[in-house]
Amino acid sequence: MAKIELIDVSLTYDAPTQDPVNRLLRIEKDRMPEDLPAKAGKGVVALDHVNLKIPNGRTFVVVGPSGCGKSTLLRVIAGLNREYSGKVLYDGQDVQTIEPKDREIGMVFQGYALYPNFNSRGNLSFFFRINKVSDEETRERIQYTSELMGIGFNELLPRKIGTLSGGEKQRVAIARAIVRAPRLLLLDEPLSNLDAKLRVQTRSEIKRLLRRFSITSLYVTHDQVEAIALADQIVIMHQGRVEQVGTYQEIMDNPVNSFVAGFLGLPPMSLFSGGFVSGDKLILDAYLIPLPERVSRLVQDNQPVTLGVRQEAVNISAVEASTNGIGLLAEVESFEADYVHRTQTVQLRTGPWTYLALSPLEMSFQTGQRVRVQLDPERLYFFDTNSGLRL
């Protein structure tokens, strides 16, 4: 195991295109999109002063929109890209000059990256063959790893890679990373090629293995369900920056800015932009939203402020709305039932804003229906519109 620390790590590409390392290895899903910040004469910023600490034996899961730098971060930690500034430390040692093969890392890729001319056993033993490890030790390591991988894995060892299903290939890829007893395990969207049922099964397998091995792990994914299930801590990235690190519940309860609030969550927070402060009220079109005392002390008249509302803070009823107090008049745009929890998610529109509410399944709605909405004042969030920071 290793404690990983990134100190002020930055990386800039000369042009907004895929970098040469990625073209050769074909492991980057986060193409270099137009929304990444560019500095005049300095190209595209892929990582922007990233600071991150991963303690021994912990699993950190990195999420963020496409192009935010997730896979670039993984490549920098792995040593596949060393054209960065700042420091990457393994147990306090700067590893910038250390080759990837000497970093004692295991990597699991989206596309498996298995050797098709070998069977599964050959894939697991390849590392030991090129490092001239004895046959006896190789057999012991493979046997030990196979036992830890669970029931049925031994049956995969003699099979050619082309005969394996997607889930079986991913099990072999994970075992190949683990068999070498890595200090650090890096996983780059390992489940994205699997169907829904296999994703659930393989996710459970990965969670079991990560807990059992207690290997320091960094896991990149677009899937928030995976992040919630696997992470000790979630890392949210945006435009090459780490916006926030914490448990899922910590980030949900206390998002540091409007990006985090509008990104993380199933569903994420709804944001009402275009408002401004007047006294101790937030003016949203024709509506007056009282500001909590702690917020009103931080803002000035005419300051643009964005209101954040989670669906649990919205109460709706099928009667004509009153605009007194914190009540809003809304129109039902759509609704979706959750029969397991006996609730339904209702999408509403008030003026230019669309947002979600939870309602009992027994309540009946029609598209276009006008309803009354009440916002729970104790569960509202306020963000400075210009900076995005939470007030």
Order of alpha helices (4+ residues) and beta strands (2+ residues): beta-alpha-beta-beta-beta-alpha-beta-beta-beta-alpha-alpha-alpha-beta-alpha-beta-alpha-beta-beta-alpha-alpha-beta-beta-beta-alpha-beta-beta-beta-beta-beta-beta-beta
